[in-house]
Amino acid sequence: MSALRPIPSEVCRGAIKAVQEGGWTRGDDLMLDAAAMHIMGFQASDEAIEHARAYLRPALEALRQEAE
């Protein structure tokens, strides 16, 4: 398996917004998983999903702070 690369915050924000605009209502953990699959692909390994979530969570928190 190739090394996983850092994910830019713009990509994370875009994935989160895409999931939210799709009408996501099932909680943060599943939303982050959906956004991770949006970035990494729907057949991504658990390791890849966890890698993406590490970048997605801070992006989600930043988006929420901006909305306040």
Secondary structure, 3 states (H helix, E strand, C coil): CCCCCCCCHHHHHHHHHHHHHCCCCCCHHHHHHHHHHHHHCCCCCHHHHHHHHHHHHHHHHHHHHHHC
